[in-house]
Amino acid sequence: MRHLLGAQPRRPVVDPVTGPGRSTRARLPVCATCGVQYDAVDPEVCPICTDERQYVGAGGQRWTTVAEIAAEHRTVVRPEITGLTGVGTEPSFAIGQRALLVPGEGGNVLWDCVSSIDDAAVARVTELGGVAAIALSHPHYYSAMVEWSEAFGGAPIYVHAGDRQWIPRRGAVRTWDGDTLEVLPGRTLINARVHFAGGTVLHWPGPDGRGDLCSGDIVQVVADRRWVSFMYSYPNLIPEHPDTVRRTVRLLRDLEFETVHGAWWGKVVESDGRGAVVRSARRYLEHLGLTPDI
């Protein structure tokens, strides 16, 4: 069973850029480390970066703004593979991920998000069919999700209820619960719970019909792109719990997918994606001294 839940109201806090009641969109605060855009925050604390899965840099908490990002970066929209388009930021900003525009019946799903957005990128995405829905893997990639939603007529933003506490801005956010949710025909979200309680991947038929898993870093495509891995914290090297890895495999092993698209340009398992997930999980368990019983 699954159902959509309304986004919960957020406690008013101080806007570190403009002060109470004077915030404008161009001056919205953005954490320079994780790249997440907020309505308002405690100037000393990014809630996402103070969590043990992320970090505050050695120089302390740093903020930038929507306007400063626009002045220093551009949003690039280019093919990742035939039939699948990536959206990224140049020069790289914060975590440096790229989003994916996943096509199909009913319109495109913007899978994950980036901190930058500009008129040229909106125009190019519009040429490609626009954005009918936005879906997020986990809080580190919430980025400018509300900005992107508003640029495309208030496209609904799907966040798993397990990560509701991390929602950074008011907007067209729809929280959902359960293991799966089809947000548009053929585009199904799967709550793997890796990395975050709401950690989610997206399965779709792929451009050639053989299946594709858009995984962010919930299922992380590693340097040897025949393999993936699973972590509770990547920057702090905290491994994911074995039971969570087993659960992920149970959810994914019966799906058809030939490729796995990770969170960065070129991080793609190009063939036997499902096999890569299963054998990688077995290797993971073996190196923890456990029986690879999956």
N, C-alpha and C positions, 0 to 999 in steps of 0.2 A: 504493500500500500504506500501511496505517496500523496501529498497534497501541497498546494502552495500556501505559504503563510505570509501575512503582511509584515513589511519591514517595521522594526521596533523604533520608537522615537529615541533620539540621542540626547544625552545631557548637554545643556549649553556649556561651552567652554570658551576660553579667550582666544581670539584671533591674533596670532603673533605678528601679523603684518600690518593690519590697519586698525586694530582695536575694535571693541564691541560695536556692532551696528553699522560699520562703515565698509564692510568687505565688498569688493567687486570681483567679478569673475577673473579678470586679468591678474588680480593680486591674491588669488587663493593660495594658501600655503601648500607646498609640495616638499616632502622629505627628500633631501638630496641623496640619501643612502638607499632607500627602498623605492623611491619614485612615486609613492602613493600621494594622491591629492586629497586634501581635507576641506570640509567646510570651515573648521576652526579646531585648534588644538592648544594644549599647554605648550608654550614655546620651548620648554626644556625637554619635552618628551614626545617622541613619536611612538604611539602605542604598539605599532607593528615591530619597530626596531628594538624596543626594550624587551620583547619576548625572546626566550632562549633560542628560538629557531633563526633569529636574525641577529643584528648587532648594531651598536652605536659606534661609529668610528673613533679612532684614538683622539681626534681633535674635538670630540663632543658632538652634540646634536647640531645639524646644519639644515637650514631651510632655504628653499628657493621659491619662486612663484611661477605661475602659468606664463606670465609675460616674459620673465627671464629665460625660461626654457624655449619659448618661441623665438627669442632673439638669438639664442646660441645654438639651436638645433633645428633640424628639419625632419619631417616625417616622410619616410620612403615607403612606397608601395610597389612591390615587384614580385614576379613569379617565384615561388619556392620550388614547385614542380609544375608540370603542365596541369592546368585545372585547379591549382591551389595557390592562392596569393598570400604573401607575407606582408606584414605592416611593421616597420621598425623605426628606430630613431638614430639619426646620424648627426654629429658624432654620438657614440654610445652614451647612454645616460643611466645612472643608478645601476640596477641589476643587469640591464642590457638585453632583456628578452625581446623577441619579436612576436607579434600576434599573428593569427591566421584568419583569413576570410574563407569560410567553409560554405560552398554553394549547395544549392538543392532546391527542391520544390518549396514554395512559400518564401524564398529569399535567402540571403546570406546570413550565416551566424558569424559574428566576430568572436573568435575564440581567444580568450585572454585579451590583454590590453597593453597599451604603452602610455607613457606620460605625456608625449607630445601629440599635438593635433594642429593642423594648419589647413588653410583654404585649399591648397594644391592637393593635399591628401584626401580631403573630403570630396573634392571634385573627381579625383581618380576613382575612389571607392564608389562614388555615385555612378560613374560610367560602368563600373563592374556589377551594378545592381543594387548598390546601397547596403544598408545593414538593417535586417528585420529583427534581429535579436542579438544580445551579447551574453556570453556565458564565460564564467571564470573558474579557473582551476583551484586557486587559493589566494589568500589575502596579499601575498607579495606582488601579485600581478593585477591588483585592482586598479592601480595607476590612475589614469584619467577616464575611468569607465563612465562616469556621469557626463563628462564633456562629450564623449563619443556618442552616448545615447542621445543627448540633446541635439547633436548635429544631424541626427537622422530621425527627427520627429518624436523623440522620447521612446526609442526602441527599448523593450523590456530587458532588464539586466538580471540574469539568473545566478544566484549565489546559494550554495547549499546552507540549510539552516544551522548545520554544525559550526559554521563560521560567521553566524549572524553578529557576534560581538565585535567583529573587526570591520564592519561596514563603515566607511569613512565619510560618506556624504549622503545627504538626502537626494533622492532621485527616483527613477523608475525601477527600483530594485524589487525583485520578487524572490523571496526565499522559498526553497522547496526541501522536502525531506524524503526519506526512503533511499533505496539503492539506485533507482534509475528514473530518468525523466526525458521524454522525447520533446525537445523544445520546438522543433520544426520537423516536418516529415524527413525521416532518414537520419536526423542528427540527434543522438541519444547521449545524455549525460549519465555517467556512472560514478557513484560515490565510492571511491576506493579507500578513503580515510588515511592514505599515506600522507605524511608531512603535516597535515592538519586534519582535524575531525571531518571537515567538509571537503577534503582533498578530492578533486573530481577530474575525470578524463572524459573525452568526447569521442564516441565511435560513429563513423559514417561510412557509406559504401566506397568512398574514394573516387577519384576521377576515372578509374578504369573498372570499377565494380568489384574489385578484389578485396576491398575493405581497408580502412585506415584508422589508426588510433592517434588522436591529437592528445598528447599526454602532458604538456607543460613539463614540469620536473616532478610531477607526482610519480610517473614512471620515467626515470631519467635516462635519456640516451647518453651514453658515456663516450669517452674518446675512441675506444674501439667500437665502432658503430654496428657491430654484430650483437652487441649486448646492451642491457639496461641495468639500472640499479634502483635502490629504494633507500631514502634517508629521512629521518625525522628532522634533522637540521643539516643542510649542506655546508654553510660557512663554518659551523662549529663541529662538524663531523660527528653527529650523534646518530647512530643507526636506528632504523625503523624497527618496531617490535616484530618478531617473527610471526606472531599470529595475524598481524595486519598484512604482512606480505602474503601469507597463505590465503587470507580472505580475498586479497586483490586477484590472485591467480584463479580462485574459484569463480570470481565475477567475470574474468576475461577469457578463460581458456576455451569456452564454447562459442566465442565470437569469431567471425571471420575477419582477419585483417592481415594484410601483407606488409604494410608499412607502419612505422611508428614515427610521428613527428614530435620531437622534443621542443624545448622552449627557445632555442636560439637558431639563427640561420645555419643551415647545413647539418644540424643535429637530427639526422634521419636514419632510422633502420630501413634500408631500402627493400629488403626481401625477408620472408619468413618472420614477420613481426610477432605473430602469436608464439611461434617456437622460441624466439628470442626472449620473450617475457617469461615463459615457463622455465627454460634452461637457466636463465639468469637468476630466477628465484631459487632454483635448486642450488646453484653455486653459492648464493647468498647464505642460505641455511647451512650448507656444508662448512663455510668459513666461520660460522658461529658455533661450530661443533655440534650441530643438530642434524637429525635425520631429514634428508630432503624429500619429505613425504607429500609431494604434490605432483 
